[in-house]
Every structure is written in C-alpha cells, then in structure tokens.
Amino acid sequence: QAQLEETGGRPVQVGDSLSLTCTSSGGTFGGYFIAWFRQAPGKEREFVASIGWYSEYTYYADFVKDRFTISKNGAENSVTLQMNSLRTDDTAVYYCGRLRYYSENPSSYDTWGLGTQVTVSS
C-alpha cells in the first residue's frame, strides 16, 4: 500500500515563500488526483489545492488563488505546492492525499501523509 510523505514545512516570516513536496512510496500517483489540505489548531482540515496526475488540471481554494501553485514532477513521482506571499493565517499542518477522483472533501480521502508544519510569523 502506498504511503505519502509531506516535506518542506518550517517557520517563515510574513511575505516569504515556501515549497512543500508530497512523495509516494510503494506506489505511483498515476491515475490519481493529488490534493493538499491544511489543518490549523482547533480547525477542521480544509482543501488547499489539487492536481490531476494525467490531466494536470489544477484546482485551488479561493483563499490561495494567485499565491499558491500546485505542480507535479513525473520523474520524481512527487507533487509540489509552491506558496508565495505567506500570511499568518496560512499557519497550519499541511497534508497531501490522493484519490481516484477530484474532491475537496477530506473525508473522501483514505491515504494521507503525516503532515508538515508551516508556521508564518509577523
């Protein structure tokens, strides 16, 4: 069974950029939608962005449009979330998940990584 791993989270300042990576071990992303979600303390997990591995169609939550970019690296079997103009309310644990279809509902996903912490301070 495939396992996902998120990397790249760290403390940053407001306005900084950060790149997160999602990799899969024991399986490929072929045929899946790979999504990034985030969960802030005391809040529910929320959709951030998604990409279809073959179609490369991308989807974004309104609050990250024009700031975040999701992309795939086929050679490395990974998905990157490039985050620019970070704000304090972007602070959260970021998770990646995979699904055979597009969904913004975290309950639809059954494969997650352990998450990576992004902390944005002013």
Backbone torsions as a table, in degrees:
resi	resn	phi	psi	omega
1	GLN	NA	136.6	-178.1
2	ALA	-68.0	144.7	173.5
3	GLN	-120.9	141.8	-179.9
4	LEU	-105.8	148.7	177.8
5	GLU	-137.9	130.8	176.5
6	GLU	-104.7	136.6	177.6
7	THR	-137.8	162.4	172.8
8	GLY	110.6	-11.7	-179.4
9	GLY	-70.6	145.4	178.1
10	ARG	-169.3	169.6	175.2
11	PRO	-72.4	136.8	178.1
12	VAL	-141.1	174.3	178.9
13	GLN	-102.9	158.9	175.5
14	VAL	-54.7	134.6	-179.9
15	GLY	91.3	-12.9	179.9
16	ASP	-73.1	169.0	174.9
17	SER	-115.0	154.5	-178.6
18	LEU	-154.0	143.9	179.7
19	SER	-118.5	125.5	176.7
20	LEU	-107.1	146.3	-179.3
21	THR	-126.3	138.3	175.7
22	CYS	-116.2	123.4	178.0
23	THR	-121.7	158.8	-178.8
24	SER	-123.1	129.1	174.6
25	SER	-112.2	141.1	179.9
26	GLY	81.0	11.5	179.8
27	GLY	178.9	164.8	178.9
28	THR	-107.2	171.9	176.5
29	PHE	-91.2	-1.9	-177.8
30	GLY	-56.8	127.4	178.9
31	GLY	86.7	3.4	-177.9
32	TYR	-115.3	159.8	162.3
33	PHE	-96.9	133.2	178.5
34	ILE	-111.9	127.1	-174.9
35	ALA	-123.8	149.1	170.0
36	TRP	-105.0	134.6	172.9
37	PHE	-125.3	166.5	174.4
38	ARG	-142.6	154.5	179.8
39	GLN	-139.8	116.1	176.8
40	ALA	-90.9	158.4	-179.3
41	PRO	-55.1	129.3	177.4
42	GLY	77.7	3.4	-178.7
43	LYS	-119.4	162.8	178.1
44	GLU	-80.1	158.8	177.5
45	ARG	-67.4	133.3	-177.0
46	GLU	-127.2	149.7	-179.5
47	PHE	-69.1	139.5	177.5
48	VAL	-116.3	-55.4	-176.4
49	ALA	-162.6	158.7	179.3
50	SER	-148.3	152.5	177.0
51	ILE	-139.4	137.0	173.4
52	GLY	-82.4	128.4	-172.0
53	TRP	-64.3	-43.3	-179.3
54	TYR	-85.8	-45.0	-177.2
55	SER	-73.1	-29.1	-173.8
56	GLU	61.5	18.7	171.5
57	TYR	-65.7	140.5	-179.6
58	THR	-119.8	149.2	-179.3
59	TYR	-136.1	143.3	-177.7
60	TYR	-136.3	147.1	168.0
61	ALA	-70.1	148.1	-177.1
62	ASP	-57.5	-34.0	-173.7
63	PHE	-76.1	-5.9	177.6
64	VAL	-118.1	-1.9	179.9
65	LYS	-59.5	139.0	-179.7
66	ASP	72.2	-0.3	175.4
67	ARG	-117.1	-38.1	-177.3
68	PHE	-109.8	148.5	176.3
69	THR	-134.6	128.6	176.7
70	ILE	-103.6	139.0	-179.1
71	SER	-151.0	164.2	179.7
72	LYS	-116.1	155.0	172.7
73	ASN	-123.6	99.1	-176.1
74	GLY	-63.1	-37.0	-178.2
75	ALA	-65.5	-33.0	-177.6
76	GLU	-102.5	1.2	-178.5
77	ASN	50.4	54.3	-178.1
78	SER	-140.8	163.1	176.7
79	VAL	-127.9	133.8	-177.3
80	THR	-112.6	140.4	171.6
81	LEU	-114.8	106.8	177.1
82	GLN	-89.3	121.7	-176.2
83	MET	-116.1	122.1	179.0
84	ASN	-117.4	162.3	177.1
85	SER	50.2	49.9	-175.8
86	LEU	-64.8	146.1	-179.3
87	ARG	-121.4	164.6	-178.7
88	THR	-63.3	-30.6	-179.4
89	ASP	-79.6	3.8	170.4
90	ASP	-86.1	-5.8	179.0
91	THR	-62.5	124.2	-176.5
92	ALA	-178.6	169.5	165.7
93	VAL	-88.8	128.1	-178.0
94	TYR	-102.2	131.4	-177.9
95	TYR	-122.2	149.4	169.2
96	CYS	-114.1	149.1	178.9
97	GLY	-141.0	160.1	178.3
98	ARG	-129.1	148.8	-175.6
99	LEU	-153.8	152.3	-178.3
100	ARG	-75.2	-9.9	179.1
101	TYR	-142.6	167.4	-179.5
102	TYR	-76.3	131.6	175.6
103	SER	-155.5	141.6	174.6
104	GLU	-100.7	4.4	-178.6
105	ASN	-94.6	114.9	-178.0
106	PRO	-62.0	-25.0	179.8
107	SER	-67.5	-16.8	179.3
108	SER	-75.0	-20.8	-172.5
109	TYR	-92.0	137.5	177.9
110	ASP	-118.1	1.3	178.4
111	THR	-127.7	116.5	-178.8
112	TRP	-131.7	157.1	166.7
113	GLY	-88.2	-174.7	-179.8
114	LEU	-84.9	-11.0	177.6
115	GLY	93.6	160.1	176.2
116	THR	-136.5	134.4	-173.1
117	GLN	-84.4	128.3	172.7
118	VAL	-116.2	123.3	179.1
119	THR	-123.3	120.7	-179.4
120	VAL	-112.1	121.5	-178.2
121	SER	-119.3	155.1	-178.5
122	SER	-94.8	NA	NA
